[in-house]
Amino acid sequence: MSVRQSLLAILDQGPCYGYQLRHEFDRRTGSTWPLNVGQIYNTLERLERDGLVQRGDTDEHGHVYWQITDAGSAEVAQWLSSPVVRTPATRDELAIKLAVAATLPGVDVAAALQAQREASLRQLHALRHTPRPEIASDGPEDLAWSLVRDSMIFAAEAELRWLDHAGELLAQHPQHAMALELATERPKRGRPATRTPAIA
């Protein structure tokens, strides 16, 4: 999730001060990913360094209003019109954990898989029963909340489907046959070549 671009996009609507930016971010993401004010000000300072925002007026309460520059508006337009590319090299902790567990002798991978499945089911249940915040139904904040919550539900459902697939795959391979002993040959220096799945 890009906090940087999200804050820039909000500032493209008009000048805001730090706490106001946090509130506006929460309104637009269903309060799903709370930001602390320190993170917001650190981001604003980096945006200022990069020439994308500048400090504006200070009100009677001491709030410094930040405003977007032309370069910042151009970056927002570029971000909003570009697809989010999920790179194959992104590490998925769960996939790595199961892949390593499946190749270690003496590890009960089925038990690890079942524990994860139960946790994922609990997470999916919690997401489906998350109480709607006190916002007007059918309004823009309700739409934002629904988009974020539904995205998390679909991701949890996909994880459960993958866990079922992983269980079927693991059931086809006896654990004793799949265990990897430590390699006896010394690895060569340097970074190993990366192998990423081909995308059709």
MARDREN-996049 format. One record per residue (C-alpha): x, y negated, z. Coordinates in steps of 0.1 Angstrom, whole numbers, plus 5000, padded with zeros to 4 digits. Each point is the difference from the previous one (the first is absolute). Layout:
<sites>
XYZ
...
</sites>
This chain:
<sites>
500050005000
501449674990
499549745028
502149754980
497750004969
496950025021
500949695020
501049824968
496650094984
498249865030
502149684999
499049974963
496549925013
501349715021
502549905027
499950205033
501950025032
501350325015
497150125022
497649904973
501950214975
499850305024
496249955004
499649974962
502150314994
497850195025
496849894984
501250124966
501350345012
497350105024
502549955030
501550334990
503749895000
500349745028
502949764995
501849835029
500749634997
503750055001
499850224969
498049734983
502549725008
502950214990
498350074966
499249634996
503649905006
501250254974
497449874976
501249655006
503650104995
498950154966
498249684990
496650165000
498549805029
500849675017
499149855034
497349744998
498249785025
499750065037
496649955016
499349855034
500350345017
503650054986
499050254974
502349994970
498150064968
501850204973
499249944964
500850204969
502349874973
499550044962
502650295001
497950165028
496849974980
501850164970
501150295022
496550055013
498650014965
502750264990
499350215031
496250004995
500350104963
502650275005
499350365009
501350155032
502650264990
500350285024
503550134994
500650385000
503049945023
497849885028
500650225030
497050175015
500850115035
497450285001
501150154967
503649995010
499250155034
498150304985
502650054973
502850025025
498050215024
499150254972
503750064994
501150055036
500250355013
497850075030
497749704996
496250065002
499149784970
496450115001
499749875036
501649674990
497649984970
497050075022
501049745026
500349744973
496750104984
498249955034
501749665005
499149904964
496350115006
499949795032
501449704981
497450044972
497250035026
501249695018
500249814967
496550104989
498649895034
501949685003
497549745013
499349724975
501449675013
497649735009
499849844966
497249934976
499150304980
500349974963
502349705004
503649964988
501550115034
497850315000
501150084965
503749965010
499550225030
498250274979
502850004974
502750055026
498150265020
499050204970
503550004987
501250155033
497250264999
500850114964
503750035010
499150215030
497850234979
502850034974
502450105028
497750275012
499750134964
503850014997
500250185034
497650274987
502150034968
503250025021
498450275021
499250214969
503549954986
501750105032
497850315004
501450124967
503550005013
501150225029
502049785025
503050245002
500449984962
499849624999
502549925028
503049804989
503350085017
502649735003
502049974968
503550135001
501449784973
501149655009
497949724984
501849764977
500549645011
497749734987
496249974998
498150304987
498149954968
496449925007
497350244987
496649854995
497050194987
499249924963
496949794996
497950084970
</sites>
